[in-house]
Amino acid sequence: GIGILLRRRLPDRPGFPQIVALVLDAANITRDAGIPDSSSGLRLELRRNDERWMYSDVLDAASDPVTLPLQVEGENWTLRGAPREGWDLAVQRWRMSVRLTLAAIVLFGVLLALVIAGREDRLAREMEDSGSALSVAMRAGGTGIWSIDVATQRVEAIGTPSEVLGGAGGRIEVPFSTVLATIGPAHRDQVSRYEAEMSRGQRESFSTEFPVTGPAGATRWQLATCQLVRDEDGAPQAIVGAIADVTQQRLLAEQLRQAQRLEAVGKLAGGVAHDFNNLLVAVSGFAEFALSHTRAVEGEAAREIARLLTSVVTGAQDGARLTRQLLAFSRRGVVAPSKVDLSAVIGEMRPLLARLFQGRLEVALDLAY
């Protein structure tokens, strides 16, 4: 540590001079005196009663010196000490260093706070931008996500559910009863039962389709897929899942079923037309055979029979052409491209159209014969 040695020659005496020495532990003295920096120097004064043995002129100018009473061999001594520059300058330097250190710490804290705040702002902007992009993507794809808090029964949704319920900013937070009221009555009980079973932990997931009516009165079909989330203790905590607008898919599926029904009807019509064509061949053949026998018979009755048989043959031929068209439509007949007279074809279809409309419409043709 730091030691202080005080030496003073005693008054002259005969013989070898005598010297008194005092060795002090400067570390304890400076610490007790509150001197933060012992290198600033220390001035001491040693007294016995009122007599000065050792002293410094600087100490006389020092304010409020530290006094340490000593007792040696029954005599009272006093040790006084003060910094060389005085207390104010020593403490001022120490305070200045402390203030500079505190200022540096504060400045570092402010800079760190600014960096953290800037990073948080940037992350917030990125999250907002990503949230907006996610909302746009979900709205474009007709999809969304939702979660149901089991304890509060509140629904937080983004995307399709928000659009259906008229949420602002692409996000909503409403009670589950509000969402349930928008579901069609025929499917409401099923969705409510699924949600209750998952809230009790009796069901882990479910997937179902149901119609939802929005604020504008438009009904859209939604496909919801949900999964139960449990807490650390295994108790139901939330129900999360995805939802998608499947209205267009259901419309396409219905159109596909209609096309399949039409295809089935076409195949049935083709089979019936094929069988009916065989019957018409038989009818036409027997009618032509009977007509050939009427040429050998004279009289008015024979001519009337021939006229009727001719009508039968003509009708059978018209029916055969119609069945060939049906077979071509059902792709069961042989179709060969050829030049046709459209006016003649449409004119031949007039009796068929008249029977189809059954007098409800009048068929008027304007053809370039």
BALOBA-1460 file (C-alpha; in Angstrom, 3 decimals):
// residues 369
<rec num="1" residu="g" x="0.000" y="0.000" z="0.000"/>
<rec num="2" residu="i" x="0.942" y="3.611" z="0.480"/>
<rec num="3" residu="g" x="3.043" y="4.550" z="3.522"/>
<rec num="4" residu="i" x="3.758" y="7.930" z="5.067"/>
<rec num="5" residu="l" x="6.998" y="8.528" z="6.953"/>
<rec num="6" residu="l" x="7.282" y="11.600" z="9.213"/>
<rec num="7" residu="r" x="10.718" y="12.357" z="10.637"/>
<rec num="8" residu="r" x="11.889" y="15.256" z="12.762"/>
<rec num="9" residu="r" x="15.144" y="15.946" z="14.518"/>
<rec num="10" residu="l" x="14.763" y="16.606" z="18.219"/>
<rec num="11" residu="p" x="16.329" y="19.579" z="19.937"/>
<rec num="12" residu="d" x="20.091" y="19.564" z="20.033"/>
<rec num="13" residu="r" x="21.609" y="17.455" z="22.742"/>
<rec num="14" residu="p" x="25.135" y="16.493" z="23.494"/>
<rec num="15" residu="g" x="26.212" y="13.487" z="21.599"/>
<rec num="16" residu="f" x="24.553" y="11.788" z="18.618"/>
<rec num="17" residu="p" x="21.423" y="13.611" z="17.399"/>
<rec num="18" residu="q" x="18.123" y="11.863" z="18.132"/>
<rec num="19" residu="i" x="15.390" y="11.543" z="15.487"/>
<rec num="20" residu="v" x="11.749" y="10.673" z="16.049"/>
<rec num="21" residu="a" x="9.954" y="8.773" z="13.236"/>
<rec num="22" residu="l" x="6.240" y="8.079" z="12.688"/>
<rec num="23" residu="v" x="5.074" y="5.532" z="10.073"/>
<rec num="24" residu="l" x="1.362" y="5.694" z="9.141"/>
<rec num="25" residu="d" x="-0.904" y="3.499" z="7.016"/>
<rec num="26" residu="a" x="-1.929" y="6.086" z="4.437"/>
<rec num="27" residu="a" x="-4.578" y="3.849" z="2.883"/>
<rec num="28" residu="n" x="-6.708" y="3.825" z="6.049"/>
<rec num="29" residu="i" x="-6.219" y="7.534" z="6.652"/>
<rec num="30" residu="t" x="-7.218" y="8.582" z="3.133"/>
<rec num="31" residu="r" x="-10.156" y="6.219" z="3.209"/>
<rec num="32" residu="d" x="-11.425" y="7.515" z="6.551"/>
<rec num="33" residu="a" x="-10.886" y="11.071" z="5.363"/>
<rec num="34" residu="g" x="-13.007" y="10.417" z="2.245"/>
<rec num="35" residu="i" x="-10.162" y="11.236" z="-0.119"/>
<rec num="36" residu="p" x="-10.879" y="9.331" z="-3.348"/>
<rec num="37" residu="d" x="-7.444" y="9.873" z="-4.835"/>
<rec num="38" residu="s" x="-4.538" y="9.521" z="-2.378"/>
<rec num="39" residu="s" x="-2.066" y="10.613" z="-5.063"/>
<rec num="40" residu="s" x="-3.320" y="14.187" z="-4.686"/>
<rec num="41" residu="g" x="-1.055" y="14.513" z="-1.659"/>
<rec num="42" residu="l" x="-1.685" y="14.763" z="2.045"/>
<rec num="43" residu="r" x="-0.422" y="17.345" z="4.549"/>
<rec num="44" residu="l" x="-0.178" y="16.316" z="8.195"/>
<rec num="45" residu="e" x="0.394" y="18.027" z="11.511"/>
<rec num="46" residu="l" x="1.460" y="16.319" z="14.716"/>
<rec num="47" residu="r" x="0.861" y="18.044" z="18.060"/>
<rec num="48" residu="r" x="1.516" y="17.182" z="21.663"/>
<rec num="49" residu="n" x="-0.926" y="19.194" z="23.678"/>
<rec num="50" residu="d" x="-0.595" y="22.633" z="22.071"/>
<rec num="51" residu="e" x="2.964" y="22.196" z="20.897"/>
<rec num="52" residu="r" x="3.601" y="21.572" z="17.239"/>
<rec num="53" residu="w" x="6.108" y="18.871" z="16.566"/>
<rec num="54" residu="m" x="5.649" y="18.520" z="12.825"/>
<rec num="55" residu="y" x="3.446" y="20.645" z="10.585"/>
<rec num="56" residu="s" x="2.946" y="22.057" z="7.118"/>
<rec num="57" residu="d" x="2.042" y="25.587" z="6.136"/>
<rec num="58" residu="v" x="-0.520" y="24.264" z="3.665"/>
<rec num="59" residu="l" x="-2.439" y="22.667" z="6.470"/>
<rec num="60" residu="d" x="-3.085" y="26.036" z="8.064"/>
<rec num="61" residu="a" x="-4.952" y="27.146" z="4.939"/>
<rec num="62" residu="a" x="-6.904" y="23.921" z="4.644"/>
<rec num="63" residu="s" x="-10.528" y="24.031" z="5.728"/>
<rec num="64" residu="d" x="-11.963" y="21.445" z="8.078"/>
<rec num="65" residu="p" x="-8.913" y="19.185" z="8.516"/>
<rec num="66" residu="v" x="-9.420" y="15.659" z="9.783"/>
<rec num="67" residu="t" x="-8.321" y="15.208" z="13.399"/>
<rec num="68" residu="l" x="-7.169" y="11.910" z="14.858"/>
<rec num="69" residu="p" x="-6.481" y="11.784" z="18.657"/>
<rec num="70" residu="l" x="-3.583" y="9.578" z="19.781"/>
<rec num="71" residu="q" x="-2.380" y="8.534" z="23.224"/>
<rec num="72" residu="v" x="1.178" y="7.346" z="23.649"/>
<rec num="73" residu="e" x="2.586" y="6.450" z="27.065"/>
<rec num="74" residu="g" x="0.037" y="8.596" z="28.900"/>
<rec num="75" residu="e" x="0.587" y="11.625" z="26.749"/>
<rec num="76" residu="n" x="-2.117" y="13.008" z="24.466"/>
<rec num="77" residu="w" x="-1.139" y="13.614" z="20.884"/>
<rec num="78" residu="t" x="-3.210" y="14.920" z="17.958"/>
<rec num="79" residu="l" x="-2.728" y="14.114" z="14.278"/>
<rec num="80" residu="r" x="-4.441" y="16.459" z="11.795"/>
<rec num="81" residu="g" x="-4.562" y="15.927" z="8.034"/>
<rec num="82" residu="a" x="-5.905" y="17.546" z="4.862"/>
<rec num="83" residu="p" x="-5.269" y="17.203" z="1.090"/>
<rec num="84" residu="r" x="-2.587" y="19.359" z="-0.381"/>
<rec num="85" residu="e" x="-5.060" y="21.188" z="-2.684"/>
<rec num="86" residu="g" x="-7.783" y="21.286" z="-0.071"/>
<rec num="87" residu="w" x="-10.929" y="19.254" z="0.240"/>
<rec num="88" residu="d" x="-12.917" y="21.081" z="-2.422"/>
<rec num="89" residu="l" x="-10.438" y="20.528" z="-5.245"/>
<rec num="90" residu="a" x="-9.853" y="16.879" z="-4.363"/>
<rec num="91" residu="v" x="-13.536" y="16.122" z="-4.120"/>
<rec num="92" residu="q" x="-14.282" y="18.263" z="-7.175"/>
<rec num="93" residu="r" x="-11.939" y="16.178" z="-9.299"/>
<rec num="94" residu="w" x="-13.542" y="13.035" z="-8.015"/>
<rec num="95" residu="r" x="-17.019" y="14.423" z="-8.666"/>
<rec num="96" residu="m" x="-15.983" y="15.525" z="-12.125"/>
<rec num="97" residu="s" x="-14.791" y="12.027" z="-12.978"/>
<rec num="98" residu="v" x="-18.012" y="10.589" z="-11.570"/>
<rec num="99" residu="r" x="-20.086" y="13.087" z="-13.548"/>
<rec num="100" residu="l" x="-18.198" y="12.311" z="-16.730"/>
<rec num="101" residu="t" x="-18.713" y="8.619" z="-16.125"/>
<rec num="102" residu="l" x="-22.423" y="9.134" z="-15.439"/>
<rec num="103" residu="a" x="-22.734" y="11.363" z="-18.526"/>
<rec num="104" residu="a" x="-21.071" y="8.680" z="-20.632"/>
<rec num="105" residu="i" x="-23.434" y="6.065" z="-19.181"/>
<rec num="106" residu="v" x="-26.461" y="8.292" z="-19.819"/>
<rec num="107" residu="l" x="-25.303" y="9.063" z="-23.358"/>
<rec num="108" residu="f" x="-24.757" y="5.363" z="-24.015"/>
<rec num="109" residu="g" x="-28.223" y="4.628" z="-22.593"/>
<rec num="110" residu="v" x="-29.810" y="7.284" z="-24.819"/>
<rec num="111" residu="l" x="-28.024" y="5.960" z="-27.895"/>
<rec num="112" residu="l" x="-29.022" y="2.410" z="-26.979"/>
<rec num="113" residu="a" x="-32.626" y="3.521" z="-26.469"/>
<rec num="114" residu="l" x="-32.608" y="5.270" z="-29.856"/>
<rec num="115" residu="v" x="-31.197" y="2.174" z="-31.522"/>
<rec num="116" residu="i" x="-33.772" y="-0.057" z="-29.829"/>
<rec num="117" residu="a" x="-36.596" y="2.368" z="-30.646"/>
<rec num="118" residu="g" x="-35.490" y="2.568" z="-34.277"/>
<rec num="119" residu="r" x="-35.283" y="-1.202" z="-34.482"/>
<rec num="120" residu="e" x="-38.737" y="-1.551" z="-32.915"/>
<rec num="121" residu="d" x="-40.154" y="1.029" z="-35.344"/>
<rec num="122" residu="r" x="-38.588" y="-0.785" z="-38.263"/>
<rec num="123" residu="l" x="-39.905" y="-4.126" z="-37.024"/>
<rec num="124" residu="a" x="-43.339" y="-2.571" z="-36.475"/>
<rec num="125" residu="r" x="-43.337" y="-1.185" z="-40.023"/>
<rec num="126" residu="e" x="-42.192" y="-4.508" z="-41.401"/>
<rec num="127" residu="m" x="-44.890" y="-6.313" z="-39.428"/>
<rec num="128" residu="e" x="-47.490" y="-3.803" z="-40.615"/>
<rec num="129" residu="d" x="-46.326" y="-4.144" z="-44.216"/>
<rec num="130" residu="s" x="-46.251" y="-7.935" z="-43.971"/>
<rec num="131" residu="g" x="-49.674" y="-7.890" z="-42.299"/>
<rec num="132" residu="s" x="-51.056" y="-5.705" z="-45.098"/>
<rec num="133" residu="a" x="-49.481" y="-7.938" z="-47.738"/>
<rec num="134" residu="l" x="-50.862" y="-10.995" z="-45.972"/>
<rec num="135" residu="s" x="-54.335" y="-9.428" z="-45.847"/>
<rec num="136" residu="v" x="-54.206" y="-8.601" z="-49.565"/>
<rec num="137" residu="a" x="-52.987" y="-12.098" z="-50.416"/>
<rec num="138" residu="m" x="-55.711" y="-13.689" z="-48.290"/>
<rec num="139" residu="r" x="-58.388" y="-11.447" z="-49.792"/>
<rec num="140" residu="a" x="-57.181" y="-12.267" z="-53.305"/>
<rec num="141" residu="g" x="-57.131" y="-16.003" z="-52.583"/>
<rec num="142" residu="g" x="-60.372" y="-16.027" z="-50.597"/>
<rec num="143" residu="t" x="-58.653" y="-17.488" z="-47.534"/>
<rec num="144" residu="g" x="-58.251" y="-16.461" z="-43.905"/>
<rec num="145" residu="i" x="-57.186" y="-17.561" z="-40.446"/>
<rec num="146" residu="w" x="-59.091" y="-17.397" z="-37.198"/>
<rec num="147" residu="s" x="-58.695" y="-18.320" z="-33.558"/>
<rec num="148" residu="i" x="-61.213" y="-18.790" z="-30.757"/>
<rec num="149" residu="d" x="-60.162" y="-18.160" z="-27.166"/>
<rec num="150" residu="v" x="-61.736" y="-20.947" z="-25.116"/>
<rec num="151" residu="a" x="-61.888" y="-18.864" z="-21.921"/>
<rec num="152" residu="t" x="-63.420" y="-15.677" z="-23.373"/>
<rec num="153" residu="q" x="-65.201" y="-17.191" z="-26.401"/>
<rec num="154" residu="r" x="-63.912" y="-14.353" z="-28.582"/>
<rec num="155" residu="v" x="-62.912" y="-14.804" z="-32.214"/>
<rec num="156" residu="e" x="-59.953" y="-13.032" z="-33.787"/>
<rec num="157" residu="a" x="-59.800" y="-13.383" z="-37.557"/>
<rec num="158" residu="i" x="-57.972" y="-11.993" z="-40.556"/>
<rec num="159" residu="g" x="-58.783" y="-12.431" z="-44.237"/>
<rec num="160" residu="t" x="-62.010" y="-14.014" z="-45.456"/>
<rec num="161" residu="p" x="-63.883" y="-14.031" z="-42.088"/>
<rec num="162" residu="s" x="-63.189" y="-10.322" z="-41.690"/>
<rec num="163" residu="e" x="-64.395" y="-9.556" z="-45.206"/>
<rec num="164" residu="v" x="-67.603" y="-11.521" z="-44.660"/>
<rec num="165" residu="l" x="-68.307" y="-9.826" z="-41.311"/>
<rec num="166" residu="g" x="-67.353" y="-6.367" z="-42.544"/>
<rec num="167" residu="g" x="-64.223" y="-5.973" z="-40.426"/>
<rec num="168" residu="a" x="-62.096" y="-2.861" z="-40.858"/>
<rec num="169" residu="g" x="-58.493" y="-3.242" z="-41.918"/>
<rec num="170" residu="g" x="-58.890" y="-6.900" z="-42.769"/>
<rec num="171" residu="r" x="-59.010" y="-7.923" z="-39.072"/>
<rec num="172" residu="i" x="-61.852" y="-8.463" z="-36.595"/>
<rec num="173" residu="e" x="-62.266" y="-9.433" z="-32.959"/>
<rec num="174" residu="v" x="-65.856" y="-10.328" z="-32.070"/>
<rec num="175" residu="p" x="-67.689" y="-12.807" z="-29.810"/>
<rec num="176" residu="f" x="-68.146" y="-16.301" z="-31.183"/>
<rec num="177" residu="s" x="-71.923" y="-15.820" z="-31.003"/>
<rec num="178" residu="t" x="-71.646" y="-13.024" z="-33.582"/>
<rec num="179" residu="v" x="-69.853" y="-15.334" z="-35.998"/>
<rec num="180" residu="l" x="-72.309" y="-18.143" z="-35.273"/>
<rec num="181" residu="a" x="-75.260" y="-15.882" z="-36.145"/>
<rec num="182" residu="t" x="-73.948" y="-15.414" z="-39.702"/>
<rec num="183" residu="i" x="-73.889" y="-19.162" z="-40.408"/>
<rec num="184" residu="g" x="-76.879" y="-20.688" z="-42.168"/>
<rec num="185" residu="p" x="-79.483" y="-22.222" z="-39.821"/>
<rec num="186" residu="a" x="-79.061" y="-25.685" z="-41.345"/>
<rec num="187" residu="h" x="-75.347" y="-25.751" z="-40.408"/>
<rec num="188" residu="r" x="-75.340" y="-23.542" z="-37.282"/>
<rec num="189" residu="d" x="-76.036" y="-26.337" z="-34.794"/>
<rec num="190" residu="q" x="-73.300" y="-28.517" z="-36.279"/>
<rec num="191" residu="v" x="-70.626" y="-25.788" z="-36.021"/>
<rec num="192" residu="s" x="-71.778" y="-24.900" z="-32.487"/>
<rec num="193" residu="r" x="-71.593" y="-28.557" z="-31.437"/>
<rec num="194" residu="y" x="-68.086" y="-28.960" z="-32.885"/>
<rec num="195" residu="e" x="-66.879" y="-25.809" z="-31.075"/>
<rec num="196" residu="a" x="-68.380" y="-26.937" z="-27.753"/>
<rec num="197" residu="e" x="-66.775" y="-30.377" z="-28.025"/>
<rec num="198" residu="m" x="-63.359" y="-28.851" z="-28.762"/>
<rec num="199" residu="s" x="-63.721" y="-26.358" z="-25.883"/>
<rec num="200" residu="r" x="-64.344" y="-29.306" z="-23.541"/>
<rec num="201" residu="g" x="-61.375" y="-31.183" z="-25.004"/>
<rec num="202" residu="q" x="-63.555" y="-33.949" z="-26.466"/>
<rec num="203" residu="r" x="-62.523" y="-33.266" z="-30.072"/>
<rec num="204" residu="e" x="-59.084" y="-32.383" z="-31.438"/>
<rec num="205" residu="s" x="-60.070" y="-31.076" z="-34.879"/>
<rec num="206" residu="f" x="-62.889" y="-30.726" z="-37.366"/>
<rec num="207" residu="s" x="-63.436" y="-29.671" z="-40.981"/>
<rec num="208" residu="t" x="-66.769" y="-28.667" z="-42.477"/>
<rec num="209" residu="e" x="-68.450" y="-26.445" z="-45.068"/>
<rec num="210" residu="f" x="-71.208" y="-23.966" z="-44.229"/>
<rec num="211" residu="p" x="-72.877" y="-20.907" z="-45.802"/>
<rec num="212" residu="v" x="-72.202" y="-17.476" z="-44.298"/>
<rec num="213" residu="t" x="-74.352" y="-14.403" z="-44.870"/>
<rec num="214" residu="g" x="-72.474" y="-11.084" z="-44.876"/>
<rec num="215" residu="p" x="-73.700" y="-7.560" z="-44.042"/>
<rec num="216" residu="a" x="-74.779" y="-6.977" z="-47.656"/>
<rec num="217" residu="g" x="-76.973" y="-10.093" z="-47.595"/>
<rec num="218" residu="a" x="-74.727" y="-12.077" z="-49.943"/>
<rec num="219" residu="t" x="-74.264" y="-15.736" z="-49.032"/>
<rec num="220" residu="r" x="-70.860" y="-17.307" z="-49.467"/>
<rec num="221" residu="w" x="-69.820" y="-20.877" z="-48.746"/>
<rec num="222" residu="q" x="-66.843" y="-21.323" z="-46.418"/>
<rec num="223" residu="l" x="-64.623" y="-24.326" z="-45.727"/>
<rec num="224" residu="a" x="-63.319" y="-24.212" z="-42.131"/>
<rec num="225" residu="t" x="-60.563" y="-26.463" z="-40.777"/>
<rec num="226" residu="c" x="-59.763" y="-26.138" z="-37.053"/>
<rec num="227" residu="q" x="-57.289" y="-27.633" z="-34.581"/>
<rec num="228" residu="l" x="-57.396" y="-27.582" z="-30.762"/>
<rec num="229" residu="v" x="-54.445" y="-25.975" z="-28.921"/>
<rec num="230" residu="r" x="-53.793" y="-27.036" z="-25.309"/>
<rec num="231" residu="d" x="-51.787" y="-25.329" z="-22.571"/>
<rec num="232" residu="e" x="-48.896" y="-26.843" z="-20.592"/>
<rec num="233" residu="d" x="-51.329" y="-28.690" z="-18.340"/>
<rec num="234" residu="g" x="-53.204" y="-30.199" z="-21.301"/>
<rec num="235" residu="a" x="-56.329" y="-28.064" z="-20.830"/>
<rec num="236" residu="p" x="-58.010" y="-26.577" z="-23.937"/>
<rec num="237" residu="q" x="-56.670" y="-23.066" z="-24.531"/>
<rec num="238" residu="a" x="-57.631" y="-22.006" z="-28.065"/>
<rec num="239" residu="i" x="-59.112" y="-23.223" z="-31.326"/>
<rec num="240" residu="v" x="-57.118" y="-22.120" z="-34.366"/>
<rec num="241" residu="g" x="-57.639" y="-22.876" z="-38.002"/>
<rec num="242" residu="a" x="-57.943" y="-21.741" z="-41.590"/>
<rec num="243" residu="i" x="-61.007" y="-20.789" z="-43.570"/>
<rec num="244" residu="a" x="-61.448" y="-20.569" z="-47.339"/>
<rec num="245" residu="d" x="-64.187" y="-19.240" z="-49.610"/>
<rec num="246" residu="v" x="-65.340" y="-22.221" z="-51.687"/>
<rec num="247" residu="t" x="-68.370" y="-20.579" z="-53.328"/>
<rec num="248" residu="q" x="-66.800" y="-20.669" z="-56.774"/>
<rec num="249" residu="q" x="-65.620" y="-24.226" z="-56.280"/>
<rec num="250" residu="r" x="-69.119" y="-25.318" z="-55.291"/>
<rec num="251" residu="l" x="-70.529" y="-23.551" z="-58.367"/>
<rec num="252" residu="l" x="-68.011" y="-25.304" z="-60.598"/>
<rec num="253" residu="a" x="-68.799" y="-28.610" z="-58.913"/>
<rec num="254" residu="e" x="-72.525" y="-28.055" z="-59.521"/>
<rec num="255" residu="q" x="-71.824" y="-27.216" z="-63.171"/>
<rec num="256" residu="l" x="-69.747" y="-30.381" z="-63.433"/>
<rec num="257" residu="r" x="-72.595" y="-32.438" z="-61.963"/>
<rec num="258" residu="q" x="-75.015" y="-30.799" z="-64.401"/>
<rec num="259" residu="a" x="-72.688" y="-31.592" z="-67.292"/>
<rec num="260" residu="q" x="-72.421" y="-35.177" z="-66.080"/>
<rec num="261" residu="r" x="-76.214" y="-35.411" z="-65.904"/>
<rec num="262" residu="l" x="-76.485" y="-34.021" z="-69.426"/>
<rec num="263" residu="e" x="-73.874" y="-36.499" z="-70.575"/>
<rec num="264" residu="a" x="-75.863" y="-39.303" z="-68.964"/>
<rec num="265" residu="v" x="-79.046" y="-38.043" z="-70.626"/>
<rec num="266" residu="g" x="-77.202" y="-37.836" z="-73.929"/>
<rec num="267" residu="k" x="-76.002" y="-41.420" z="-73.591"/>
<rec num="268" residu="l" x="-79.526" y="-42.532" z="-72.680"/>
<rec num="269" residu="a" x="-80.957" y="-40.608" z="-75.604"/>
<rec num="270" residu="g" x="-78.350" y="-42.172" z="-77.875"/>
<rec num="271" residu="g" x="-79.340" y="-45.674" z="-76.735"/>
<rec num="272" residu="v" x="-83.034" y="-44.908" z="-77.143"/>
<rec num="273" residu="a" x="-82.392" y="-43.334" z="-80.546"/>
<rec num="274" residu="h" x="-80.453" y="-46.393" z="-81.652"/>
<rec num="275" residu="d" x="-83.267" y="-48.742" z="-80.631"/>
<rec num="276" residu="f" x="-85.895" y="-46.420" z="-82.067"/>
<rec num="277" residu="n" x="-83.996" y="-46.244" z="-85.339"/>
<rec num="278" residu="n" x="-84.196" y="-50.018" z="-85.594"/>
<rec num="279" residu="l" x="-87.965" y="-49.796" z="-85.130"/>
<rec num="280" residu="l" x="-88.205" y="-47.061" z="-87.773"/>
<rec num="281" residu="v" x="-86.257" y="-49.227" z="-90.204"/>
<rec num="282" residu="a" x="-88.774" y="-52.004" z="-89.681"/>
<rec num="283" residu="v" x="-91.744" y="-49.612" z="-90.009"/>
<rec num="284" residu="s" x="-90.310" y="-47.991" z="-93.142"/>
<rec num="285" residu="g" x="-89.508" y="-51.370" z="-94.705"/>
<rec num="286" residu="f" x="-92.972" y="-52.815" z="-94.143"/>
<rec num="287" residu="a" x="-94.611" y="-49.576" z="-95.300"/>
<rec num="288" residu="e" x="-92.633" y="-49.595" z="-98.551"/>
<rec num="289" residu="f" x="-93.481" y="-53.293" z="-98.983"/>
<rec num="290" residu="a" x="-97.199" y="-52.577" z="-98.554"/>
<rec num="291" residu="l" x="-96.952" y="-49.564" z="-100.858"/>
<rec num="292" residu="s" x="-95.500" y="-51.732" z="-103.600"/>
<rec num="293" residu="h" x="-98.594" y="-53.994" z="-103.437"/>
<rec num="294" residu="t" x="-101.001" y="-51.049" z="-103.842"/>
<rec num="295" residu="r" x="-99.650" y="-50.341" z="-107.335"/>
<rec num="296" residu="a" x="-101.369" y="-53.490" z="-108.597"/>
<rec num="297" residu="v" x="-104.740" y="-52.382" z="-107.206"/>
<rec num="298" residu="e" x="-107.112" y="-49.954" z="-108.935"/>
<rec num="299" residu="g" x="-109.670" y="-47.654" z="-107.367"/>
<rec num="300" residu="e" x="-110.059" y="-44.732" z="-105.022"/>
<rec num="301" residu="a" x="-109.460" y="-46.832" z="-101.898"/>
<rec num="302" residu="a" x="-106.171" y="-48.106" z="-103.281"/>
<rec num="303" residu="r" x="-104.993" y="-44.560" z="-103.975"/>
<rec num="304" residu="e" x="-105.931" y="-43.445" z="-100.453"/>
<rec num="305" residu="i" x="-104.061" y="-46.397" z="-98.965"/>
<rec num="306" residu="a" x="-101.017" y="-45.566" z="-101.121"/>
<rec num="307" residu="r" x="-101.137" y="-41.940" z="-99.930"/>
<rec num="308" residu="l" x="-101.257" y="-43.013" z="-96.308"/>
<rec num="309" residu="l" x="-98.429" y="-45.499" z="-96.740"/>
<rec num="310" residu="t" x="-96.360" y="-42.792" z="-98.434"/>
<rec num="311" residu="s" x="-96.869" y="-40.578" z="-95.384"/>
<rec num="312" residu="v" x="-95.754" y="-43.461" z="-93.178"/>
<rec num="313" residu="v" x="-92.577" y="-43.931" z="-95.222"/>
<rec num="314" residu="t" x="-91.856" y="-40.176" z="-95.197"/>
<rec num="315" residu="g" x="-92.391" y="-39.988" z="-91.430"/>
<rec num="316" residu="a" x="-90.147" y="-42.999" z="-90.874"/>
<rec num="317" residu="q" x="-87.418" y="-41.392" z="-92.960"/>
<rec num="318" residu="d" x="-87.768" y="-38.113" z="-91.003"/>
<rec num="319" residu="g" x="-87.561" y="-40.085" z="-87.763"/>
<rec num="320" residu="a" x="-84.464" y="-41.887" z="-89.027"/>
<rec num="321" residu="r" x="-82.758" y="-38.566" z="-89.773"/>
<rec num="322" residu="l" x="-83.683" y="-37.323" z="-86.297"/>
<rec num="323" residu="t" x="-82.262" y="-40.435" z="-84.654"/>
<rec num="324" residu="r" x="-79.064" y="-40.032" z="-86.662"/>
<rec num="325" residu="q" x="-78.775" y="-36.500" z="-85.290"/>
<rec num="326" residu="l" x="-79.314" y="-37.777" z="-81.758"/>
<rec num="327" residu="l" x="-76.721" y="-40.492" z="-82.309"/>
<rec num="328" residu="a" x="-74.269" y="-37.895" z="-83.627"/>
<rec num="329" residu="f" x="-74.964" y="-35.670" z="-80.604"/>
<rec num="330" residu="s" x="-74.325" y="-38.566" z="-78.238"/>
<rec num="331" residu="r" x="-71.216" y="-39.486" z="-80.251"/>
<rec num="332" residu="r" x="-72.516" y="-42.941" z="-80.988"/>
<rec num="333" residu="g" x="-73.142" y="-42.401" z="-84.679"/>
<rec num="334" residu="v" x="-70.743" y="-42.018" z="-87.588"/>
<rec num="335" residu="v" x="-70.374" y="-38.374" z="-88.574"/>
<rec num="336" residu="a" x="-69.008" y="-37.469" z="-91.991"/>
<rec num="337" residu="p" x="-68.490" y="-33.828" z="-92.966"/>
<rec num="338" residu="s" x="-70.494" y="-32.716" z="-96.007"/>
<rec num="339" residu="k" x="-71.957" y="-29.600" z="-97.579"/>
<rec num="340" residu="v" x="-75.449" y="-28.799" z="-96.320"/>
<rec num="341" residu="d" x="-78.140" y="-26.288" z="-97.116"/>
<rec num="342" residu="l" x="-78.721" y="-24.490" z="-93.821"/>
<rec num="343" residu="s" x="-82.053" y="-23.087" z="-94.947"/>
<rec num="344" residu="a" x="-83.285" y="-26.559" z="-95.776"/>
<rec num="345" residu="v" x="-82.033" y="-28.011" z="-92.479"/>
<rec num="346" residu="i" x="-83.652" y="-25.264" z="-90.404"/>
<rec num="347" residu="g" x="-86.857" y="-25.565" z="-92.422"/>
<rec num="348" residu="e" x="-86.993" y="-29.301" z="-91.680"/>
<rec num="349" residu="m" x="-86.570" y="-28.492" z="-87.950"/>
<rec num="350" residu="r" x="-89.655" y="-26.258" z="-87.884"/>
<rec num="351" residu="p" x="-92.184" y="-29.064" z="-87.128"/>
<rec num="352" residu="l" x="-89.901" y="-30.333" z="-84.361"/>
<rec num="353" residu="l" x="-89.595" y="-26.866" z="-82.815"/>
<rec num="354" residu="a" x="-93.342" y="-26.338" z="-83.022"/>
<rec num="355" residu="r" x="-93.983" y="-29.547" z="-81.109"/>
<rec num="356" residu="l" x="-91.249" y="-28.643" z="-78.578"/>
<rec num="357" residu="f" x="-92.801" y="-25.247" z="-77.792"/>
<rec num="358" residu="q" x="-96.313" y="-26.729" z="-77.636"/>
<rec num="359" residu="g" x="-97.985" y="-23.523" z="-78.809"/>
<rec num="360" residu="r" x="-96.329" y="-21.308" z="-76.176"/>
<rec num="361" residu="l" x="-94.135" y="-19.687" z="-78.832"/>
<rec num="362" residu="e" x="-94.707" y="-19.003" z="-82.496"/>
<rec num="363" residu="v" x="-91.908" y="-20.171" z="-84.771"/>
<rec num="364" residu="a" x="-91.155" y="-17.664" z="-87.535"/>
<rec num="365" residu="l" x="-88.396" y="-18.433" z="-90.048"/>
<rec num="366" residu="d" x="-86.783" y="-15.956" z="-92.436"/>
<rec num="367" residu="l" x="-84.627" y="-18.142" z="-94.660"/>
<rec num="368" residu="a" x="-82.761" y="-17.463" z="-97.900"/>
<rec num="369" residu="y" x="-84.277" y="-20.219" z="-100.056"/>
